[in-house]
Amino acid sequence: MNPVQLPEHWNQMYSTRQEQELSWFEEAPAISLELLLMPRLDIQAPVLDVGGGSSRLVDALLDRGFIQPAVLDISAAALEKSKKRLASRASRVRWIVADITRWEPDRQYMAWHDRAVFHFLATEEQRAAYRSALERALPPGATAVIGTFALDGPERCSGLPVRRYSPESLAAELGPGFTCTAVRSVDHATPTGKVQHFQFSRFVRE
Ligand SMILES: C[S@@+](CC[C@H](N)C(=O)[O-])C[C@H]1O[C@@H](n2cnc3c(N)ncnc32)[C@H](O)[C@@H]1O
């Protein structure tokens, strides 16, 4: 899909479906939290959920007292859903409408989370742009948690083709500046009862 059509595609997804109808919906982001908070993340630490959509990860971070969560997504409609759900707590979150492959970070984060976004990046150019944003946004010692479809996961999501990764092939994409410190194999049950196999990897920025 042409990059200029992407915001429209995702806005349409979020505007025509209830949260629980989205195949990637999860009530509680347990694995994401486990990997992000491992071994410990100070609640003062700025955390960025890349392609966070209407995910409830930001709710969970606020519940745990995090004071600087940020959510970035190409879809303004997705972020509006989260803002509505969070009501008055939404003002404690930094909301960023942007394409991650064109985004220039204006500050640094101690943790970067991406569940099911990197795997949409089809070209080497897009993946290099993502890597560049990741490298600029994270100082040494910061954490990146990236979940993608596993090698035996689906080949498409929301009508778009995806690339599937093993922990090793994902680590190779990120390069030597990131050390993998933990891996999880996750079966996600979609709201229609299908099982999607994900891999989640936690990296530390060197
Ligand atoms: C499969 S959904 C996952 C949403 C969320 N991470 C979750 O776990 O619920 C993919 C998300 O990535 C966003 N997205 C897709 N391409 C993007 C891009 N190039 N830049 C930023 N966000 C993007 C979509 O709008 C959507 O919210």
Ligand as a Chemical Component Dictionary entry (heavy atoms), coordinates in Angstrom:
data_LIG
# 
_chem_comp.id                   LIG 
_chem_comp.type                 NON-POLYMER 
_chem_comp.pdbx_formal_charge   0 
_chem_comp.three_letter_code    LIG 
# 
loop_
_chem_comp_atom.comp_id 
_chem_comp_atom.atom_id 
_chem_comp_atom.alt_atom_id 
_chem_comp_atom.type_symbol 
_chem_comp_atom.charge 
_chem_comp_atom.model_Cartn_x 
_chem_comp_atom.model_Cartn_y 
_chem_comp_atom.model_Cartn_z 
_chem_comp_atom.pdbx_ordinal 
LIG C1  C1  C 0  -1.956 -4.625 14.664 1  
LIG S1  S1  S 1  -2.189 -3.040 15.308 2  
LIG C2  C2  C 0  -1.490 -3.173 16.931 3  
LIG C3  C3  C 0  -1.919 -2.037 17.835 4  
LIG C4  C4  C 0  -1.325 -2.094 19.242 5  
LIG N1  N1  N 0  0.124  -2.136 19.225 6  
LIG C5  C5  C 0  -1.884 -3.230 20.039 7  
LIG O1  O1  O 0  -1.133 -4.114 20.436 8  
LIG O2  O2  O -1 -3.096 -3.202 20.294 9  
LIG C6  C6  C 0  -0.964 -2.124 14.405 10 
LIG C7  C7  C 0  -0.939 -0.644 14.796 11 
LIG O3  O3  O 0  0.135  -0.007 14.131 12 
LIG C8  C8  C 0  -0.274 1.232  13.620 13 
LIG N2  N2  N 0  0.633  1.504  12.493 14 
LIG C9  C9  C 0  0.720  0.816  11.325 15 
LIG N3  N3  N 0  1.706  1.318  10.564 16 
LIG C10 C10 C 0  2.261  2.330  11.276 17 
LIG C11 C11 C 0  3.319  3.252  11.023 18 
LIG N4  N4  N 0  4.022  3.208  9.875  19 
LIG N5  N5  N 0  3.612  4.168  11.972 20 
LIG C12 C12 C 0  2.916  4.219  13.131 21 
LIG N6  N6  N 0  1.899  3.385  13.425 22 
LIG C13 C13 C 0  1.579  2.452  12.508 23 
LIG C14 C14 C 0  -1.736 1.013  13.258 24 
LIG O4  O4  O 0  -2.480 2.194  13.189 25 
LIG C15 C15 C 0  -2.186 0.106  14.398 26 
LIG O5  O5  O 0  -2.641 0.846  15.501 27 
# 
loop_
_chem_comp_bond.comp_id 
_chem_comp_bond.atom_id_1 
_chem_comp_bond.atom_id_2 
_chem_comp_bond.value_order 
_chem_comp_bond.pdbx_ordinal 
LIG C1  S1  SING 1  
LIG S1  C2  SING 2  
LIG S1  C6  SING 3  
LIG C2  C3  SING 4  
LIG C3  C4  SING 5  
LIG C4  N1  SING 6  
LIG C4  C5  SING 7  
LIG C5  O1  DOUB 8  
LIG C5  O2  SING 9  
LIG C6  C7  SING 10 
LIG C7  O3  SING 11 
LIG C7  C15 SING 12 
LIG O3  C8  SING 13 
LIG C8  N2  SING 14 
LIG C8  C14 SING 15 
LIG N2  C9  SING 16 
LIG N2  C13 SING 17 
LIG C9  N3  DOUB 18 
LIG N3  C10 SING 19 
LIG C10 C11 SING 20 
LIG C10 C13 DOUB 21 
LIG C11 N4  SING 22 
LIG C11 N5  DOUB 23 
LIG N5  C12 SING 24 
LIG C12 N6  DOUB 25 
LIG N6  C13 SING 26 
LIG C14 O4  SING 27 
LIG C14 C15 SING 28 
LIG C15 O5  SING 29 
# 
